Amino acid sequence: MAREEKLDRLFCLGDSIGYGPNPNECLELLRSVKNLVVLQGNHEWAALNLDTAKFVMNPIAYRAILWTVKRLTSENWDYIRNLPLEAEFDHCCFFHASAHYPENWEYVRPGDCLAIRLCLEFSPQRIVFVGHTHQPTLLDSGCASVLPCSLFSDGTTYKDPGHSRLIINPGSIGQPRGGLRRPCFVIYDSETGTIAWRRLTNYNPSLTAKKILCSDLPSKLAYILMGQF
């Protein structure tokens, strides 16, 4: 996909482990991709801070992390240990959760004016990319979603006017939520200002779901992949 789109830089906003049955394979794939910046998400952080994570994560997520840490190779331990919490490129910055104290793993959602404004205020750049919610979103200082949620079901495009401070959530590749099974990502063209959300059409989540159900991972993770939560 990166070659076809002629992308200059790729960013993974974290949580590359903790949801699925192939944590080492996922990390090794990320490590092999050129021009890819990978951030630490709260699941990588949890793997590195189990004693603290059990008090702040929901029980299902914590069980998945316990399962994951037993299987990580030493190389992948070293890899997640050195992942940064934030990155900058051009006039954009990137976080897993929020620009406001990234290590606090705050959610930035439509309608949450305090979280949105703090994220924008603490951002060192005009455009902020965040993940964490697993749902594609475009926000500005007005607090409401700039685009209706229904537009993201099949992918959509927005032209950045060039003067607003924006928060862009690309959605999720590994665990799409909101009842939609197709992985979602975003492509931003800094020259034209075009922001394009895309969904993968050739991904079969049932294969991963079956692996989850055949493992000791929480079964709910499989049902989420199948769009049942």
N, C-alpha and C positions, 0 to 999 in steps of 0.2 A: 504494500500500500504506500509506504514512504517513497519508494522508487517511482511509482506511478504518479504520485502527486507532486514529486520533486520538492519535497519538504527540506528545509534547511536545518531544522532542529526538532527533536522529539522530546516530549516531557511525559513522564509517568508520575502522577501526583501521590503515589504511595498506596499502601495496603495491597502490595503484590503477594502477600501471604495471609493466611488466616481464614480463608473462605473455602478453599478447594483442596482436592486430594493430591495435588502435584506441586507442592511448594518449591522443591528443589528444581524441578524442571522449569517452573515459572521464573525463578531467579536466574537460572543459567541462560534462559532465553533473553532476559533483559540485559544480562552482562555481555551478551554477544552482539547487541545492536549498536551500530555506530551512531554517533551524534545524538545519543539518548541520555537525558538527564533524569535520574530516578530520585524521588524524594522519599523521606521516611514518613510513613503514615502511623496512625495510632496502633495498628496491628504489629508493625515492625517494632515500634516502641514497646508494646506489651510483651513481645517475645524477649526483649532485652531487660524488662523490668517486671517480672512475673509477680513479685511480692506486692508491688504497688498496683499493678493492673487488676488484680482480683477484686479490689475495692471500687474500681471505677468503670469496669466493663460489665456488660450484661452477661449472665451465666453462659449463654450459648456461645457468645464470642470468646469468652475466656476458656471454655472447654475446647474450642477449636484451636486456640493458641497453644494450649497444653499439648494437644495432639501434634501440632506442627513442630514445636521446639524439640520433640523427641526424634524428629526425622531430618532436621537440617544438617547438612554437611558442614565441616569446619570452614570450608571456603565461603559458604553462604552465610555462616555466622559472621565472618569477618566483613562480608559485603554489606549486610544490613546494619552492622555496627557503625559503618562509616558513611551511611547515607545522610545527606543534609536535610534540614527542615525547610529550607527555602532556596529559591534560585531567582535570578533575574536575567532577562535577555531582551535587548532592544528597549521598548518602553513598557514592558510587561514584567510582572513578578508572579511567582508560583508558590503555592502552599498546599499542604494536604487539607488543612482545616480553615484557618483564618490568618490574616496578616496581623491580627491582634493577639499577641502572645501565642505563636504557633504551637508551642509545647502544651498548651491547655486544651487543645483539640475541641475548640468551640465550633458549633454548627452555624452555618450562614444560610438561612432559608428565607424564601419570600415572606414578607410581612413582619419579620423580626427586625424592626428598625434599629434597635440598639446594636445587634450583631452586625448588621450591614454597614452602619455608619462607623463603627469601630474598625471594621475590616478596611474600609476605604480610608479612614483617617490614618491608620498605621501603615498603610501600603506605601512603599517608597516609589511606586510607579502608578501611572494613570489606570492601567488595566491590570486586574488581579484575576488569576486563575486559581480556583479552589476545587476540591473534591469533597470527600467525607459523607455527603448525603446520598451519593449514588444516583442522583437525578439531575438531568440537564436543566440548567437555569441561566437566565440572563437578568442581572439586577443592576440598579443604579441607586443613587442617593434618595430616590423617591420611595424606596423600600418595597414597592410592589414589583412583581415580575414584569420586565419590559415586554416579554412575549408570552402569549397564552400557553399554558402547559400542554394543551392539545396539539400544538404545532410540532412538538418534539417527538411525537409518536413515530413519525416517518422521516424525521430529519428536517431541518429548516435552515434558512440563511438570513443573516441580519447584516446591514451595512452600518458600521461604526461611524457616527457623524464626526468623530475626531476631537470632540471637546468634552464629552462626558466622562466621568470616572465610572468604570464598569467592573462588575464582578461576573466572571464567566465560569460556569460549572459544566465540564464536558460530558457529565454522566459517568457511566461505568462500563468497562469492558468485562471485568471478571464477575460482577454480580449486579446486573441491571435491576432496578427496583421500580415500583409503581405499577406492577402487573404487566410490564413489558419485558419480553424475553430476549430481545435483540440487543446486543452490546452497542453502546453509544460512545462516540468520541467527537472531538471538535478540531477543525482546521482553521487557523487564523492567518490571514494574509495581511501582514503589517504594511504592505505597500498600498493595497486597495482598501483596507479596512473591512474586508469581508470576513464574517464569522460564520462558519458553516458546520452545523452538527450533522453527523452521518451515523447511520446504523448499519451494522454488519448483517447481511442477509444470508450468508452461507454458514452460519454457526448453529450447531445442533446441541443445545444445552442438556438434552437427555443423556448423552454419553457421560458428561461430567456428573450429572445427577446420579446416575447408576453407580459410578465410582464412589461417590459420597455415601450412598446407601449401603454399599458393600464394605465400608470402612467403619471405624469407630467415631467418625465425626458426627456431630449432631444432625439428625435427619432433616431438620428444618432448613438447613443450608441447601439441600437438594430441592425442596419445595419452593424456596425463594427463586432459584434458578429457573424453575418451570413456570414462574409467574403466578404462583398461588398465594403470595403474600405481598 
